[in-house]
Amino acid sequence: MERRPEALMSRQYPFAMEFVDRELVSIPRDVGQGVTVPQHVRVDVPLYRKSVAGLTELPENQRKQATNTAVEEAKLVAYEKFVLSLQIIAEYEPYFRLDGLREHAEREYLLLLPPSHWSHLRLQVALPGRGRSLHARFDEFAFEILSHSRLHGNEAYLVSNQKYQLYLHVREGGDEIRISRSEFLDRSPTSSPPIALQAHHVLTGLAERDRLAAEPDAVEEPCSIPATQEDKSPDDGAVCPDCGGVIHHFSSHEAFCLDCAWDNLSRLSELGPPKREPAR
Protein backbone atom coordinates (compact mmCIF):
# COMPACT_ATOMS: atom_id res chain seq x y z
CA MET A 1 0.00 0.00 0.00
CA GLU A 2 1.28 3.43 -0.95
CA ARG A 3 1.74 5.93 1.88
CA ARG A 4 1.81 9.63 1.16
CA PRO A 5 4.29 12.00 2.82
CA GLU A 6 3.93 12.29 6.59
CA ALA A 7 3.40 16.04 6.25
CA LEU A 8 -0.03 15.34 4.77
CA MET A 9 -1.02 13.41 7.90
CA SER A 10 0.15 15.97 10.46
CA ARG A 11 -3.18 17.68 11.07
CA GLN A 12 -5.38 16.50 13.90
CA TYR A 13 -8.64 14.66 13.22
CA PRO A 14 -10.83 12.48 15.47
CA PHE A 15 -9.96 9.38 13.43
CA ALA A 16 -6.86 7.81 11.91
CA MET A 17 -6.30 8.09 8.15
CA GLU A 18 -4.21 6.05 5.77
CA PHE A 19 -3.80 6.35 2.00
CA VAL A 20 -3.86 3.20 -0.12
CA ASP A 21 -3.19 2.64 -3.82
CA ARG A 22 -6.19 0.44 -4.62
CA GLU A 23 -9.93 0.26 -3.95
CA LEU A 24 -9.82 -3.10 -2.18
CA VAL A 25 -7.28 -3.64 0.58
CA SER A 26 -6.62 -6.46 3.00
CA ILE A 27 -5.81 -5.49 6.57
CA PRO A 28 -5.16 -7.65 9.64
CA ARG A 29 -8.03 -7.88 12.12
CA ASP A 30 -7.35 -8.76 15.76
CA VAL A 31 -9.80 -11.40 16.93
CA GLY A 32 -8.26 -11.79 20.39
CA GLN A 33 -5.54 -13.76 22.13
CA GLY A 34 -2.95 -12.51 19.66
CA VAL A 35 -4.74 -14.03 16.65
CA THR A 36 -5.28 -11.92 13.51
CA VAL A 37 -7.25 -12.71 10.36
CA PRO A 38 -7.29 -10.79 7.07
CA GLN A 39 -10.15 -8.35 6.60
CA HIS A 40 -11.03 -7.06 3.14
CA VAL A 41 -11.99 -3.39 3.06
CA ARG A 42 -13.45 -1.54 0.10
CA VAL A 43 -12.16 2.00 -0.47
CA ASP A 44 -14.62 3.00 -3.19
CA VAL A 45 -17.11 5.36 -1.55
CA PRO A 46 -16.91 8.67 -3.49
CA LEU A 47 -15.64 11.41 -1.15
CA TYR A 48 -14.28 14.35 -3.14
CA ARG A 49 -13.72 15.42 -6.73
CA LYS A 50 -11.64 18.40 -7.85
CA SER A 51 -11.41 19.69 -11.42
CA VAL A 52 -7.95 20.83 -12.50
CA ALA A 53 -7.64 21.92 -16.13
CA GLY A 54 -4.83 20.07 -17.89
CA LEU A 55 -3.78 18.21 -14.74
CA THR A 56 -1.64 15.62 -16.50
CA GLU A 57 0.09 18.34 -18.53
CA LEU A 58 1.11 20.45 -15.53
CA PRO A 59 4.74 20.57 -14.36
CA GLU A 60 5.45 17.99 -11.66
CA ASN A 61 5.57 20.48 -8.77
CA GLN A 62 2.27 22.13 -9.78
CA ARG A 63 0.56 18.76 -10.20
CA LYS A 64 1.72 17.69 -6.74
CA GLN A 65 0.53 20.97 -5.23
CA ALA A 66 -2.90 20.53 -6.82
CA THR A 67 -3.11 16.96 -5.54
CA ASN A 68 -2.00 17.93 -2.04
CA THR A 69 -4.61 20.70 -1.93
CA ALA A 70 -7.32 18.27 -3.05
CA VAL A 71 -6.21 15.78 -0.39
CA GLU A 72 -6.44 18.37 2.39
CA GLU A 73 -9.88 19.46 1.21
CA ALA A 74 -11.02 15.84 1.05
CA LYS A 75 -9.86 15.25 4.61
CA LEU A 76 -12.00 18.18 5.76
CA VAL A 77 -15.00 16.65 3.94
CA ALA A 78 -14.28 13.34 5.68
CA TYR A 79 -14.15 15.18 9.01
CA GLU A 80 -17.58 16.65 8.34
CA LYS A 81 -19.01 13.24 7.46
CA PHE A 82 -17.53 11.81 10.66
CA VAL A 83 -19.21 14.51 12.76
CA LEU A 84 -22.53 13.81 11.04
CA SER A 85 -22.15 10.12 11.93
CA LEU A 86 -21.41 10.99 15.56
CA GLN A 87 -24.66 12.94 15.74
CA ILE A 88 -26.45 9.69 14.87
CA ILE A 89 -24.56 6.96 16.73
CA ALA A 90 -23.24 8.64 19.91
CA GLU A 91 -24.74 7.59 23.24
CA TYR A 92 -26.11 10.52 25.23
CA GLU A 93 -24.53 11.27 28.61
CA PRO A 94 -25.05 14.90 29.64
CA TYR A 95 -22.37 15.10 32.33
CA PHE A 96 -18.61 14.91 31.98
CA ARG A 97 -17.92 11.89 34.20
CA LEU A 98 -14.90 9.63 34.30
CA ASP A 99 -16.33 6.65 36.18
CA GLY A 100 -17.84 5.15 33.04
CA LEU A 101 -14.58 5.57 31.13
CA ARG A 102 -12.69 3.64 33.80
CA GLU A 103 -14.58 0.52 32.75
CA HIS A 104 -12.50 0.55 29.55
CA ALA A 105 -8.76 0.22 29.04
CA GLU A 106 -8.36 3.41 26.98
CA ARG A 107 -7.00 6.50 28.70
CA GLU A 108 -6.67 8.84 25.72
CA TYR A 109 -9.73 10.54 24.22
CA LEU A 110 -10.72 13.15 21.67
CA LEU A 111 -13.23 15.79 22.72
CA LEU A 112 -15.14 17.67 20.00
CA LEU A 113 -16.69 21.05 20.84
CA PRO A 114 -18.51 23.78 18.89
CA PRO A 115 -16.22 26.63 17.76
CA SER A 116 -17.48 29.11 20.37
CA HIS A 117 -16.86 26.71 23.27
CA TRP A 118 -13.44 25.77 21.86
CA SER A 119 -12.58 29.50 21.66
CA HIS A 120 -13.73 29.93 25.26
CA LEU A 121 -11.24 27.29 26.38
CA ARG A 122 -8.44 28.76 24.31
CA LEU A 123 -9.01 32.34 25.49
CA GLN A 124 -10.17 31.94 29.09
CA VAL A 125 -9.01 28.58 30.42
CA ALA A 126 -5.65 28.77 28.62
CA LEU A 127 -5.14 25.05 28.05
CA PRO A 128 -1.89 24.00 26.39
CA GLY A 129 -2.03 23.14 22.72
CA ARG A 130 -0.90 23.90 19.21
CA GLY A 131 -2.87 25.16 16.23
CA ARG A 132 -6.46 23.89 16.40
CA SER A 133 -5.71 21.31 19.11
CA LEU A 134 -5.90 21.84 22.89
CA HIS A 135 -4.91 19.36 25.59
CA ALA A 136 -6.25 18.66 29.07
CA ARG A 137 -5.80 15.97 31.74
CA PHE A 138 -8.31 14.60 34.22
CA ASP A 139 -6.63 12.24 36.66
CA GLU A 140 -5.18 9.44 34.51
CA PHE A 141 -7.07 10.53 31.37
CA ALA A 142 -5.67 12.65 28.54
CA PHE A 143 -7.99 14.63 26.25
CA GLU A 144 -7.21 16.26 22.93
CA ILE A 145 -9.82 18.95 22.27
CA LEU A 146 -10.89 19.78 18.71
CA SER A 147 -13.76 21.73 17.18
CA HIS A 148 -15.92 21.63 14.07
CA SER A 149 -18.31 24.16 12.55
CA ARG A 150 -21.00 21.45 12.24
CA LEU A 151 -21.35 21.46 16.02
CA HIS A 152 -23.69 24.07 17.47
CA GLY A 153 -25.17 25.19 20.75
CA ASN A 154 -24.48 22.66 23.49
CA GLU A 155 -23.21 19.76 21.36
CA ALA A 156 -20.05 17.94 22.42
CA TYR A 157 -18.72 14.46 21.65
CA LEU A 158 -16.16 12.24 23.32
CA VAL A 159 -14.43 9.57 21.21
CA SER A 160 -11.73 7.09 22.18
CA ASN A 161 -8.44 8.16 20.61
CA GLN A 162 -7.77 6.42 17.28
CA LYS A 163 -10.90 4.27 17.70
CA TYR A 164 -11.88 4.84 14.09
CA GLN A 165 -9.84 4.26 10.94
CA LEU A 166 -10.45 5.68 7.48
CA TYR A 167 -8.74 4.58 4.26
CA LEU A 168 -8.43 7.00 1.33
CA HIS A 169 -7.62 6.32 -2.32
CA VAL A 170 -6.48 9.11 -4.70
CA ARG A 171 -6.78 8.88 -8.47
CA GLU A 172 -5.42 11.44 -10.92
CA GLY A 173 -6.41 11.57 -14.54
CA GLY A 174 -7.39 13.91 -17.34
CA ASP A 175 -8.64 17.12 -15.80
CA GLU A 176 -9.62 15.96 -12.35
CA ILE A 177 -8.57 14.41 -9.05
CA ARG A 178 -10.93 11.90 -7.47
CA ILE A 179 -10.67 10.72 -3.88
CA SER A 180 -12.66 7.80 -2.53
CA ARG A 181 -12.87 6.43 0.99
CA SER A 182 -13.74 3.40 3.04
CA GLU A 183 -16.38 3.37 5.74
CA PHE A 184 -15.21 4.50 9.17
CA LEU A 185 -13.86 1.27 10.64
CA ASP A 186 -14.12 0.63 14.37
CA ARG A 187 -10.63 -0.61 15.23
CA SER A 188 -11.49 -1.19 18.88
CA PRO A 189 -15.08 -2.45 19.32
CA THR A 190 -14.50 -3.11 23.03
CA SER A 191 -13.51 0.50 23.75
CA SER A 192 -15.97 3.10 24.97
CA PRO A 193 -18.60 4.00 22.35
CA PRO A 194 -18.80 7.66 21.22
CA ILE A 195 -20.52 9.75 23.88
CA ALA A 196 -22.69 12.85 23.32
CA LEU A 197 -22.23 15.44 26.09
CA GLN A 198 -23.50 18.89 26.97
CA ALA A 199 -20.67 21.25 26.13
CA HIS A 200 -21.28 23.66 29.01
CA HIS A 201 -20.80 20.81 31.53
CA VAL A 202 -17.48 20.01 29.87
CA LEU A 203 -16.37 23.64 30.09
CA THR A 204 -17.43 23.85 33.72
CA GLY A 205 -15.37 20.78 34.55
CA LEU A 206 -12.30 22.09 32.73
CA ALA A 207 -12.62 25.54 34.28
CA GLU A 208 -12.97 24.11 37.79
CA ARG A 209 -10.00 21.88 37.13
CA ASP A 210 -7.95 24.99 36.41
CA ARG A 211 -9.52 26.83 39.37
CA LEU A 212 -10.75 29.65 37.15
CA ALA A 213 -13.88 31.64 37.83
CA ALA A 214 -15.59 31.15 34.47
CA GLU A 215 -19.21 30.93 33.36
CA PRO A 216 -19.00 28.55 30.43
CA ASP A 217 -22.69 27.69 30.55
CA ALA A 218 -23.36 31.21 29.27
CA VAL A 219 -21.47 30.57 26.02
CA GLU A 220 -23.49 30.19 22.85
CA GLU A 221 -22.97 30.32 19.12
CA PRO A 222 -23.06 33.96 17.93
CA CYS A 223 -25.81 34.72 15.44
CA SER A 224 -23.89 37.53 13.81
CA ILE A 225 -20.71 39.55 14.03
CA PRO A 226 -20.92 43.31 14.63
CA ALA A 227 -20.72 45.30 11.39
CA THR A 228 -17.91 47.41 12.84
CA GLN A 229 -15.58 44.43 12.99
CA GLU A 230 -12.87 45.03 10.43
CA ASP A 231 -10.94 41.77 10.78
CA LYS A 232 -12.75 39.76 8.13
CA SER A 233 -11.52 36.37 7.02
CA PRO A 234 -10.10 35.90 3.54
CA ASP A 235 -11.77 33.91 0.81
CA ASP A 236 -11.59 30.10 0.81
CA GLY A 237 -8.24 28.99 -0.53
CA ALA A 238 -6.42 32.13 0.65
CA VAL A 239 -3.12 31.63 2.37
CA CYS A 240 -2.43 32.06 6.06
CA PRO A 241 -0.61 35.36 6.78
CA ASP A 242 1.62 33.60 9.34
CA CYS A 243 2.68 30.33 7.70
CA GLY A 244 1.28 30.34 4.17
CA GLY A 245 -1.09 27.41 4.84
CA VAL A 246 -4.62 27.19 3.47
CA ILE A 247 -7.28 29.23 5.30
CA HIS A 248 -10.49 27.50 6.45
CA HIS A 249 -13.68 29.00 7.85
CA PHE A 250 -15.77 28.60 10.99
CA SER A 251 -18.27 31.16 9.62
CA SER A 252 -18.49 33.80 6.90
CA HIS A 253 -16.45 36.18 9.10
CA GLU A 254 -14.17 33.88 11.09
CA ALA A 255 -11.29 31.85 9.69
CA PHE A 256 -8.41 29.77 10.96
CA CYS A 257 -5.31 27.93 9.80
CA LEU A 258 -4.82 24.25 10.63
CA ASP A 259 -1.07 24.45 10.05
CA CYS A 260 -0.37 27.00 12.79
CA ALA A 261 -2.17 28.92 15.54
CA TRP A 262 -3.38 31.84 13.36
CA ASP A 263 -7.07 32.79 13.45
CA ASN A 264 -9.27 35.85 13.59
CA LEU A 265 -11.85 34.39 15.98
CA SER A 266 -13.66 36.95 18.07
CA ARG A 267 -13.12 37.03 21.82
CA LEU A 268 -16.25 36.34 23.80
CA SER A 269 -16.43 39.96 24.95
CA GLU A 270 -16.85 41.08 21.33
CA LEU A 271 -19.94 38.99 20.74
CA GLY A 272 -22.29 40.99 22.92
CA PRO A 273 -24.14 39.91 26.06
CA PRO A 274 -24.54 36.12 26.07
CA LYS A 275 -27.78 34.30 26.71
CA ARG A 276 -27.98 31.40 29.11
CA GLU A 277 -28.73 28.24 27.22
CA PRO A 278 -31.57 26.11 28.66
CA ALA A 279 -30.62 22.72 30.06
CA ARG A 280 -31.54 19.73 27.98
Residue, then its C-alpha position, 0 to 999 in steps of 0.5 A: m500500500e502506498r503511503r503519502p508523505e507524513a506532512l499530509m497526515s500531520r493535522q489533527y482529526p478524530f480518526a486515523m487516516e491512511f492512503v492506499d493505492r487500490e480500492l480493495v485492501s486487506i488489513p489484519r483484524d485482531v480477533g483476540q488472544g494474539v490471533t489476527v485474520p485478514q479483513h477485506v476493506r473496500v475504499d470505493v465510496p466517493l468522497y471528493r472530486k476536484s477539477v484541474a484543467g490540464l492536470t496531467e500536462l502540468p509541471e510535476n511540482q504544480r501537479k503535486q501541489a494541486t493533488n495535495t490541496a485536493v487531499e487536504e480538502a477531502k480530509l475536511v470533507a471526511y471530518e464533516k461526514f464523521v461529525l454527522s455520523l457521531q450525531i447519529i450513533a453517539e450515546y447521550e450522557p449529559y455530564f462529563r464523568l470519568d467513572g464510566l470511562r474507567e470501565h474501559a482500558e483506553r486512557e486517551y480521548l478526543l473531545l469535540l466542541p462547537p467553535s465558540h466553546w473551543s474558543h472559550l477554552r483557548l481564550q479563558v481557560a488557557l489550556p496547552g495546545r498547538g494550532r487547532s488542538l488543545h490538551a487537558r488531563f483529568d486524573e489518569f485521562a488525557f484529552e485532545i480537544l478539537s472543534h468543528s463548525r457542524l457542532h452548534g449550541n451545546e453539542a459535544y462528543l467524546v471519542s476514544n483516541q484512534k478508535y476509528q480508521l479511514y482509508l483513502h484512495v487518490r486517483e489522478g487523470g485527465d482534468e480531475i482528481r478523485i478521492s474515494r474512501s472506506e467506511f469508518l472502521d471501528r478498530s477497537p469495538t471493546s472500547s468506549p462508544p462515542i458519547a454525546l455530552q452537553a458542552h457547558h458541563v465540559l467547560t465547567g469541569l475544565a474551568e474548575r479543574d484549572r480553578l478559574a472563575a468562568e461561566p462557560d454555561a453562558v457561552e453560545e454560538p453567535c448569530s452575527i458579528p458586529a458590522t464594525q468588525e474590520d478583521k474579516s476572514p479571507d476567501d476560501g483557498a487564501v493563504c495564512p498570513d503567518c505560515g502560508g497554509v490554506i485558510h479555512h472557515f468557521s463562519s463567513h467572518e471567522a477563519f483559521c489555519l490548521d497548520c499553525a495557531w493563526d485565526n481571527l476568531s472573536r473574543l467572547s467579549e466582542l460577541g455581545p451579552p450572552k444568553r444562558e442556554p436552557a438545560r436539555 
